[in-house]
Structure formats: structure tokens, C-alpha cells
Amino acid sequence: MNDYLVRATGFGGHVRAFAARTTEVVEEIRRRHDMWNTAAAAMGRTLTATAMMGAMLKGEERLSVKIKGGGPIGQIVAEANAKGEVRAYVSNPHVHFPLNERGKLDVARAVGTDGSLYVVKDLGMREPYQGSAPLVSGEIGEDFTYYFAVSEQTPSAVGVGVLVHPDDRAVLAAGGFIVQVMPGAPEEVVAELEKRIGQLPQVSRMIGEGCTPEQMLERVLDQPRILDRVDITFSCTCSSDKVGEVLYSLGREELASMIDEQGEAEVYCHFCNQRYHFAKEQLQEILGQMEQ
């Protein structure tokens, strides 16, 4: 089954919801960065929520999410757009701890709670939208829920989960949902929604048992109406040409110094783990373009 997300409404239009399966893309990123289990779970939860937030955008709009909680994983960065293209990384991929008291990966210990969740949306305006909220648990799902309430004033429930094989570290299941109550929703709708969400199994368990995004929403919404479906794919925007532009932007003096002192340059993309090597001759060619 390919990764994808769905957007839907329910309860007569009083609730909007998103649900996603992200198993393959989370595994690809884990593999690219050789992530250990707890780090993979933290990244996967963040990526899944970010992908669903991307589905709230339009056209060429895109967003970036950064979580900095002071834990050993460092920062988590995830990006998504309205087309379902996503990418993510963590500062320290080699983080893993024993299971917590609930028998789950100890994501909160890896992330930490001394920090915030930051969101930057490029909506095609002169200035990007920026929002943030303090971390409340480091478990990711609860932190996104709090962000929506505090920064976007939208009552929401966010559930995200990642199941990682304990031995070979492969991601076995990843996905989640975001459910949001629209303004003016009757109290009985809110009460029924809370009841249904409270009865849900763990997200990673549902995905692991083959539950589709549509089936997740059937458990949450009354008479769900699926509005659209978007494939989720890993996509990195880096390239050799773009790296060359970055080197060009350093300026003549700094690039000349690099050639004299190092004789070469290697630029590393945090997102896809690709390394771009520029030999001395290539750097001299870039320097020559500055003098034309």
C-alpha cells in the first residue's frame, strides 16, 4: 500500500479531518539517516503531522515545522507542501532508549519538554506566517494539539504513531490523524467526537493491522465524507546546481579563501543526506563567473 492522506468532513460539516499512512516515507528517511528506533519514532510522528498540515495548504504553498525540546535528539525539522511532498531530519539520528512505563518508545525523553514547536508557512505573501507554542509533553501528538489551540485557535485532536522493529530498526507502520472542530459546532457533536477519539486504539497499532486512512476516519467521524486523496512522497529540493548557487553567494573573497586553504568543498544536505563534492577546478570555475 502506498503512502497517502485523505481530507474529509463529518458530523454534518461541523468537523474536518485528515488521516494519513506514512510508513514507506518514514522508513525511507530512517534508512537514509541510519536512525535508531526512538529517533525514527520522533521524526515519523513529526513528519506525519506536518504532511497533514500540508494538506491544509493550496497551490505552491509550503510549510516547515521545527521542534526543539532540549533533549538528546536535538531539533526535529519537517517540511511539506500541498502536493504531499515531504522531507525531514533530526540533529542526532542515533538516539534510542528502553521502552517507557507504558511499553512504548520513549519519544518524550528523546525530544525533551524544555522548548517549543515552531511553524513557518510560506503562503506566497511578502512575509511568511510564523507561529509557535511551548511543548507540553514531548510526545509530538499532544504538542501539535496544543499548538493548534494556542497559535491557530482551532480546537483539534492530533494522533500520530510509529511502530519500529525492535531488532532491524525498520519502520513497520506510521500514520496519524488530525480532527478539528469548526466554529459553531453543537456541544453534543464535540462530546460525541471526544468519546470516539478516546476509544481509539493506538495509531501505530491501527496502521500496523492494515487500517487505511479512510477506515481511521470511519472510527472517528459520523457519516464521513471524503473530499480528496493525496499521495505522500519523499522529495528533496537540493541539487548540484543549487549547491553551486550557494557557493556563488558566498562572495569572491570567501570562495577564493576556500580554494587557497582547502582546495575543495563538500556540502551536505541535512534532509536527504546527499553530499555534493566540488573539486578545486569547479570552485575556480564559479570564481571565474563572479569576475565576468
DAPE-V181737 format. One record per helix or strand of 3 or more residues. SS is the DSSP state (@ for helix, = for strand). FROM is the first residue (numbers start at 0). LEN is the number of residues. If there is no record, write none. Layout:
SS;FROM;LEN / SS;FROM;LEN
This chain:
=;3;7 / @;10;3 / =;14;7 / @;22;11 / @;36;18 / =;61;7 / =;74;7 / =;84;6 / @;106;5 / =;115;7 / =;128;6 / @;140;11 / =;155;9 / =;170;11 / @;186;12 / @;202;6 / @;212;8 / =;224;7 / @;239;10 / @;251;10 / =;264;4 / =;274;4 / @;279;11
